[in-house]
Amino acid sequence: MLNVPLNPNISDFNRETYRFIHRLLNKRVLPGMPRGSLPLTRKQVASLLTEAARKQENGEVTLSTNDAKRLQALLAFYTEAGTGTPFHRKMHLLTFSSEKPRPGKEKPQPEKKEDSRPGRHSYRFSFDLRAKQRTITRLVDNVSGEPPVEGTMFVTTPLPQLYGQVGEEFAFTTDMAYRWLYGDFFNDIYPDESKYRQLEGQLEGQLKNRAATNSYLKFNLPWFELQLGQDNLRWGPGYHGNLLISENPIAWDMLKLQATYKNVTFTGFTGVLEDMAEDINQKYISGHRAEGYFWNRFGFGLSEVVVYGNRFEPGYLNPINIYLINEQTISRADSRAPGSGDNVLASVDMRLRLVDNFEIYGELMFDDGDPFASFKHWDTKFGILGGIYLTEPLGIADTDLHAEYAFINQYAYTHENPVNVYKHFTSVIGHHIGTDADNLWVQLRHRWTDKLESVFTYDWERHGSGDINKRHPADAPADDMWTPLSGITESEHRLKVGVNWVSIGHYSLYAEWARIWRRNVGNRRDAHESGNEIQASVLYRFEPLW
């Protein structure tokens, strides 16, 4: 019942899970599914992995040696979700379960897989502990303008998790990250996580503390799942970002229901947002999404969200409302809402796989305005995203190639009323590039073994002078137009080479070198700089000593 987390900085082996599932989907080892409505549950992942293993055993599909080994590793890692594949060591640091342990001399029969999912009256409570060490080094060799931030920052993070499940009806999790930052501090790392200054004590200026928590309850009801607590969402087809809802912000408190029937998924939620402004104390978001996968090759999704504040609106709790219609009566009937009303955004997305191993996808997001009446009017706020995903390009086995482009125009995500700006704390809820920006992302991944992978990435990002906190000027002409990448355009080229070594369920090592070129830094003409960034991280999952 529990979700596979979307935030790789608060969990372990989740990014490998999603990448492998996406790879199997693109190769059509697995049947099409609504992959644009994430997160997936552990039970869904277990079902997908089991289906792939069944097809492989029956000779319906042929997997490379590396894919077959990774499949077996993930089957073992998700054994408690129902794969029936035993994990070769104790799964948790500490666990309490209604299941009776096997006698010491009794060996499991390898040809018989057992369903390890809890029964109606069974329970399992587990505690896991992981530890992560991360190092980030930044070196600037050419600078024009203000002095850059450079040096080396170290991050030590214990990652405890407490979770459990009772029968098939109830589950809970508390997934935590407690970080200690030391060395040189980079403010763009973990910008919105909690700060506990009292823990820094006498080491003020030498040590900083950050903490994040994803925790929720889940109830499996007859027609849908109900979730209450903190979590992330990702809606849309993108692999590098999504226009409407991404996992870019830290988790927010939400009430979410989700129902799946065959190849159609419906999600509805209402959540609480936060803002750094002192005068914004009530801020909410509601949304719903329907996504289906048809003919085993075509996926289609419709999404809609509304951000509002200064009061709570029960009318937005209804997950089958159409916000574009009822926002007019809900927001304008409340005297506390300004004349601009609440902030409604909508998107439509699709993905198409005409041939195996090749997916083309796209997303179109609207944020107010009427693009069909006046496309260039400043109030026509929109974003576009498109990309391709190839597995085994040119017949090269164990390889993935992504290419994705996104553009968001000058006033998208902004709003006349500051409480309705489309962000949680300081982070945009949609695509991470934010307002008045575009991005081209190309990535080539190759697996040399089931554990070793190399990654080559080119990332080109441009920003105009617009900003998510910069609304349209009140004294501007009524017929004002938006400008693509307005003002002086800042650009950044980032070329990255990385290597990963991952043993599912045990440990992971990531290392990456990036060469960076920036032009017009801070939207200042002729303010250029270049430099290097080196990152390395190691994560270890502890196991019992007895």
C-alpha positions in Angstrom: 0.0 0.0 0.0 2.9 2.4 0.7 4.2 4.6 -2.0 7.6 4.4 -3.7 9.0 7.9 -2.8 9.7 10.4 -5.5 12.3 12.4 -3.6 15.7 10.6 -3.9 17.1 12.8 -1.1 14.9 11.3 1.6 14.9 7.6 0.6 16.9 4.8 -1.0 16.8 2.9 -4.3 13.6 4.7 -5.4 15.2 6.4 -8.4 16.5 3.0 -9.6 13.0 1.6 -9.2 11.4 4.2 -11.4 14.1 4.2 -14.0 13.9 0.4 -14.4 10.0 0.4 -14.6 10.2 3.2 -17.2 12.7 1.2 -19.2 10.6 -1.9 -19.2 7.5 0.1 -20.2 9.4 1.6 -23.1 10.6 -1.8 -24.3 7.0 -3.0 -23.9 8.1 -5.8 -21.7 5.3 -4.4 -19.5 1.9 -3.4 -20.8 1.1 0.3 -21.0 0.0 2.0 -17.7 -0.7 5.6 -16.5 2.9 6.4 -15.6 2.2 10.1 -15.5 0.3 9.8 -12.2 3.0 9.2 -9.7 4.0 8.0 -7.1 3.4 4.3 -7.7 2.7 2.1 -4.7 5.0 -0.7 -3.6 2.3 -3.2 -4.5 2.0 -1.8 -8.0 5.8 -2.0 -8.5 5.8 -5.6 -7.2 3.0 -6.5 -9.6 4.9 -5.0 -12.6 8.1 -6.7 -11.7 6.4 -10.0 -11.2 4.7 -9.7 -14.6 8.1 -9.0 -16.2 9.6 -12.0 -14.5 6.7 -14.2 -15.6 7.1 -13.1 -19.3 10.8 -13.8 -19.1 10.3 -17.3 -17.6 7.7 -18.1 -20.3 10.0 -16.9 -23.1 7.6 -14.1 -24.1 10.4 -11.5 -23.7 14.2 -11.6 -23.7 16.0 -9.4 -21.2 19.7 -8.6 -21.3 21.9 -10.1 -18.7 22.1 -6.8 -16.8 18.3 -6.2 -17.0 17.7 -9.8 -15.8 20.0 -9.3 -12.8 18.5 -5.9 -11.9 15.0 -7.4 -12.2 15.9 -10.2 -9.7 17.5 -7.6 -7.3 14.3 -5.5 -7.3 12.1 -8.5 -7.0 13.9 -9.4 -3.8 13.9 -5.8 -2.5 10.1 -5.7 -2.9 9.4 -9.1 -1.6 7.2 -7.9 1.2 5.0 -6.2 -1.4 4.1 -9.5 -2.9 6.9 -10.6 -5.4 7.5 -13.8 -3.4 11.3 -13.6 -4.2 13.3 -14.0 -0.9 15.8 -11.4 0.1 19.1 -13.1 1.0 19.6 -11.2 4.2 17.4 -9.7 6.9 15.3 -7.0 5.2 15.0 -4.6 8.2 17.1 -3.4 11.1 14.2 -4.2 13.4 10.8 -5.7 12.6 7.7 -7.0 14.5 5.4 -9.2 12.5 2.5 -11.6 13.0 4.2 -14.0 10.6 5.8 -17.0 12.3 9.6 -17.4 11.7 10.8 -20.5 9.9 12.6 -23.1 11.9 16.3 -22.7 11.7 17.0 -25.9 9.9 14.2 -25.6 7.4 15.3 -24.2 4.0 12.9 -22.4 1.6 12.1 -24.3 -1.5 13.4 -22.2 -4.4 10.9 -23.4 -7.0 7.9 -22.4 -4.8 7.3 -18.6 -4.4 5.3 -17.5 -1.5 3.0 -14.5 -1.3 4.5 -12.5 1.5 1.8 -9.9 1.5 0.0 -9.6 4.9 -3.3 -11.3 5.3 -6.5 -9.8 6.6 -5.5 -9.9 10.3 -1.7 -9.9 10.0 0.6 -7.0 10.8 4.2 -5.9 10.2 6.0 -2.9 11.8 9.6 -2.2 10.6 12.4 0.2 11.4 15.2 0.9 8.8 18.2 3.0 9.1 20.4 4.3 6.2 23.2 6.8 6.3 24.4 9.0 3.5 27.5 11.1 3.0 27.5 13.8 0.3 30.3 16.1 -0.9 29.8 19.1 -3.3 32.8 21.0 -4.6 32.5 24.2 -6.7 35.4 25.8 -8.4 35.1 29.0 -10.5 37.9 29.8 -12.9 36.4 32.8 -14.8 34.2 35.4 -13.2 32.8 38.8 -14.1 30.8 40.8 -11.6 30.0 39.7 -8.1 32.3 37.2 -6.4 30.9 33.6 -6.8 30.3 31.1 -4.0 32.9 28.4 -4.2 34.4 25.8 -2.0 33.4 22.4 -0.6 30.3 21.5 1.4 29.9 18.2 3.2 26.5 16.7 4.2 26.1 13.9 6.6 22.6 12.5 6.7 21.1 9.7 8.9 17.9 8.4 7.2 15.6 6.6 9.6 12.3 5.1 8.5 9.5 3.7 10.6 6.6 2.1 8.7 4.0 -0.7 8.9 0.9 -2.3 7.6 -2.1 -4.0 9.1 -3.8 -6.4 6.8 -4.6 -5.0 3.4 -6.6 -2.1 4.8 -4.1 0.2 6.6 -0.5 1.3 6.3 1.7 4.2 7.6 5.2 5.5 7.1 7.5 8.1 8.6 10.5 8.7 6.3 13.0 11.2 7.7 16.3 12.9 6.7 18.4 14.6 9.4 21.2 16.5 7.7 24.3 18.1 9.1 26.0 20.6 6.7 29.5 21.8 7.2 32.4 23.2 5.3 31.3 25.9 2.8 27.6 26.5 2.7 25.7 26.7 -0.6 22.2 28.2 -0.1 20.7 26.5 -3.1 21.1 23.1 -1.5 18.1 21.9 0.5 16.7 25.5 0.5 13.2 24.8 2.0 14.0 22.0 4.5 13.4 22.7 8.2 16.1 24.5 10.1 16.8 23.6 13.8 19.1 26.4 14.9 19.1 25.1 18.5 20.9 22.0 17.4 23.8 24.1 16.0 24.8 25.3 19.4 28.2 26.8 19.8 29.1 25.8 16.2 27.2 28.7 14.7 28.8 29.4 11.3 30.5 26.0 11.2 27.6 23.7 11.2 24.0 23.9 9.9 21.1 21.5 10.3 18.4 20.6 7.8 15.6 18.1 8.2 12.8 16.8 6.0 10.0 14.3 6.6 7.6 12.4 4.4 4.9 10.8 6.6 1.4 9.7 5.9 -1.4 7.2 6.6 -3.1 5.2 3.9 -6.4 3.4 3.9 -7.4 0.9 1.3 -11.1 1.4 0.8 -13.4 -0.6 -1.5 -13.3 1.8 -4.5 -10.1 3.9 -3.9 -7.1 4.5 -1.7 -7.2 7.4 0.8 -4.0 9.0 1.9 -3.5 11.6 4.7 -0.1 13.3 5.4 3.0 14.6 3.8 4.1 13.4 0.3 5.2 14.4 -3.2 3.3 14.1 -6.5 4.4 14.1 -10.1 1.9 14.6 -12.8 2.8 14.5 -16.5 4.9 12.7 -19.0 8.3 14.4 -18.5 11.4 12.6 -17.2 13.4 15.8 -16.4 10.4 17.9 -15.2 6.7 18.5 -15.5 4.8 21.7 -16.1 1.9 21.3 -13.6 3.0 19.3 -10.6 6.5 18.0 -10.0 8.5 16.7 -7.0 10.5 19.9 -7.1 9.1 21.3 -3.8 9.4 19.5 -0.5 6.5 17.4 0.5 3.3 19.2 1.6 0.4 18.0 3.8 -2.4 16.6 1.7 -5.6 14.6 1.7 -5.5 12.4 -1.5 -7.7 9.8 -3.0 -6.7 7.7 -5.9 -8.7 5.1 -7.9 -7.5 2.8 -10.7 -9.7 0.8 -13.0 -7.9 -1.3 -15.6 -5.7 1.2 -17.4 -7.4 4.4 -16.1 -6.3 6.2 -13.0 -8.0 9.1 -11.2 -6.4 11.2 -8.5 -7.8 14.1 -6.5 -6.2 15.9 -3.6 -6.3 19.0 -1.4 -3.1 20.2 0.3 -1.7 22.9 2.5 1.0 25.2 1.0 3.5 27.4 2.8 5.1 30.7 1.9 8.0 32.6 3.3 6.1 35.9 3.4 5.0 36.8 7.0 1.6 38.0 5.8 0.7 34.8 4.1 -0.6 32.3 6.6 -3.3 30.5 4.8 -2.5 28.9 1.4 -4.1 25.8 -0.2 -4.0 23.8 -3.4 -6.6 21.4 -4.8 -6.3 19.3 -7.9 -7.5 16.3 -9.8 -6.1 14.3 -12.7 -7.5 11.6 -15.0 -5.1 9.5 -17.1 -5.6 6.5 -19.3 -3.5 4.2 -21.4 -5.2 2.9 -24.6 -4.4 0.4 -27.3 -1.3 -0.4 -25.3 0.6 2.4 -27.1 -1.1 5.7 -26.3 -1.4 7.5 -23.0 -3.5 10.6 -22.4 -3.9 12.8 -19.3 -6.0 15.8 -18.2 -5.1 17.7 -15.0 -6.4 20.8 -13.2 -5.3 22.6 -10.0 -6.3 25.7 -8.1 -4.2 27.7 -5.6 -6.1 30.0 -3.2 -5.5 31.6 0.1 -6.7 33.8 3.0 -9.6 31.4 3.6 -10.5 27.8 3.2 -13.0 26.8 0.5 -14.9 23.5 0.9 -16.1 23.9 -2.7 -12.7 22.9 -3.9 -12.7 19.7 -1.9 -15.0 18.1 -4.4 -12.6 16.1 -6.7 -14.9 16.0 -9.6 -15.5 19.8 -9.8 -14.3 21.7 -12.8 -12.2 24.5 -11.4 -12.2 26.5 -14.6 -16.0 26.8 -14.2 -16.8 27.0 -10.5 -13.7 29.1 -9.6 -15.7 32.1 -10.9 -18.5 31.7 -8.3 -16.3 30.4 -5.4 -13.6 33.0 -5.5 -15.6 36.1 -6.5 -18.4 35.3 -4.0 -15.9 35.7 -1.2 -15.3 39.3 -0.2 -11.8 38.4 1.0 -10.7 37.3 -2.4 -9.4 40.1 -4.7 -11.0 40.8 -8.1 -8.4 38.6 -9.8 -9.9 35.5 -8.2 -8.0 32.3 -7.4 -5.2 30.8 -9.5 -6.4 28.0 -11.8 -4.0 26.0 -14.0 -4.7 23.1 -16.3 -2.7 20.8 -18.5 -3.1 18.2 -21.1 -0.4 15.6 -21.9 0.1 12.6 -24.1 2.7 9.9 -24.9 2.8 7.7 -27.9 4.8 4.6 -28.6 4.3 3.6 -32.2 7.2 1.1 -32.1 8.9 -0.6 -29.3 11.8 1.2 -27.6 10.7 4.6 -28.8 8.4 7.0 -27.0 7.4 10.5 -27.9 5.6 12.6 -25.4 4.4 16.2 -24.7 2.5 18.4 -22.3 0.7 21.8 -22.7 -0.1 23.9 -19.6 -2.4 26.9 -19.4 -2.4 29.4 -16.5 -5.2 31.9 -17.1 -5.8 33.9 -20.3 -7.2 32.9 -23.6 -4.5 31.9 -26.0 -7.0 31.3 -28.8 -8.3 34.9 -28.6 -4.9 36.7 -28.2 -1.8 34.4 -28.0 0.6 37.3 -27.4 -1.4 39.1 -24.6 0.5 39.2 -21.3 -2.3 37.3 -19.5 -1.9 34.3 -21.8 0.3 32.3 -19.5 1.4 28.9 -20.7 4.1 26.3 -20.9 5.1 23.6 -23.3 7.1 20.4 -22.9 8.1 17.7 -25.4 10.6 14.9 -25.6 11.6 11.5 -26.8 12.9 8.4 -25.0 14.8 5.7 -26.7 15.9 2.4 -25.2 18.7 0.5 -27.0 19.3 3.3 -29.5 21.1 2.1 -32.7 20.8 -1.4 -31.2 23.2 -0.7 -28.3 22.1 -2.9 -25.5 21.6 -1.6 -21.9 21.4 2.0 -23.1 18.8 4.8 -22.6 18.7 8.1 -24.5 16.5 11.0 -23.4 16.0 14.4 -25.1 13.5 16.8 -23.5 12.7 20.5 -24.1 10.5 22.8 -22.0 9.5 26.5 -22.3 7.5 28.6 -19.8 6.5 32.1 -20.8 6.9 35.4 -19.1 4.1 35.5 -16.5 3.2 31.8 -16.1 3.0 30.7 -12.4 2.7 34.3 -11.3 -0.5 35.9 -9.9 -1.8 39.4 -9.1 -2.5 38.2 -5.5 0.8 37.1 -3.8 -1.0 34.4 -1.9 -1.9 32.6 -5.1 1.6 32.5 -6.6 2.3 28.9 -7.8 5.0 27.9 -5.3 5.5 26.0 -2.0 7.9 27.9 0.3 10.4 29.2 -2.3 10.1 26.4 -4.9 7.8 26.4 -7.9 5.3 23.6 -7.8 5.6 23.0 -11.6 8.7 22.7 -13.7 11.9 23.5 -11.7 13.1 26.1 -14.3 10.3 28.4 -13.2 8.9 31.4 -15.0 10.2 33.1 -18.2 12.7 30.2 -19.0 13.4 27.3 -21.3 15.5 24.2 -20.9 17.0 21.5 -23.2 18.1 18.3 -21.5 19.8 15.4 -23.2 21.0 12.3 -21.3 22.7 9.1 -22.3 22.9 6.2 -19.8 24.7 2.9 -20.3 24.8 0.0 -17.9 28.1 -1.9 -18.0 27.0 -4.4 -15.4 23.8 -4.8 -13.4 25.4 -2.5 -10.8 27.7 -0.1 -12.8 26.3 2.7 -15.0 27.8 5.7 -16.7 25.8 8.8 -17.4 26.4 11.7 -19.9 24.2 14.7 -19.7 23.9 18.1 -21.5 21.7 20.6 -19.8 21.1 24.1 -21.4 18.9 26.5 -19.4 17.9 30.1 -20.2 16.1 32.7 -18.0 14.6 36.0 -18.9 14.2 38.8 -16.5 10.8 37.5 -15.4 10.4 35.8 -12.0 7.7 33.8 -10.3 7.4 36.6 -7.7 7.3 39.4 -10.3 3.7 39.9 -11.3 2.6 42.0 -14.3 2.9 45.7 -13.5 -0.4 47.3 -12.5 0.4 50.4 -14.5 1.2 48.5 -17.7 -1.1 49.0 -20.8 -4.1 46.8 -20.9 -3.0 45.4 -24.3 0.5 44.6 -23.0 2.2 41.6 -24.6 4.4 38.9 -23.1 8.0 38.6 -24.4 9.9 35.4 -24.9 12.8 35.3 -22.5 12.3 38.9 -21.6 15.0 41.5 -21.0 18.6 40.4 -20.8 18.7 36.6 -21.0 20.8 34.6 -18.6 22.0 31.2 -19.9 23.8 28.2 -18.5 25.4 25.3 -20.3 26.1 22.3 -18.1 28.0 19.3 -19.4 28.0 16.4 -16.9 29.8 13.0 -16.7 28.7 10.6 -14.0 29.2 7.1 -12.8 26.9 5.1 -10.5 27.5 1.8 -8.6 24.3 0.5 -7.0 23.6 -2.7 -5.1 19.9 -2.8 -4.6 19.0 -3.1 -0.9 22.6 -2.6 0.3 24.4 0.5 -0.8 24.8 3.0 -3.6 27.6 5.3 -4.8 27.2 8.3 -7.2 29.9 10.5 -8.6 29.5 13.3 -11.1 31.7 16.0 -12.7 30.1 19.0 -14.4 31.6 21.7 -16.5 29.5 24.9 -16.4 29.4 28.0 -18.5 27.2 30.9 -17.5 26.4 34.1 -19.5 24.8 37.3 -18.3 24.7 36.0 -14.7 21.9 37.6 -12.8 20.5 39.0 -16.0 23.5 41.5 -16.1 25.0 42.0 -19.5 28.6 40.8 -20.0 28.7 39.2 -16.5 30.1 35.8 -17.4 31.6 32.9 -15.5 32.7 29.3 -15.9 33.7 26.6 -13.5 33.4 23.1 -12.3 31.2 21.2 -9.9 32.1 17.8 -8.5 29.6 15.8 -6.5 29.9 12.4 -4.8 27.6 10.6 -2.4 27.5 7.2 -0.8 24.5 5.6 0.9 24.5 2.5 3.1 21.5 0.6 4.4 22.2 -1.0 7.8 21.3 -4.6 8.7 21.0 -6.3 12.0 24.2 -7.6 13.6 22.4 -10.6 15.1 
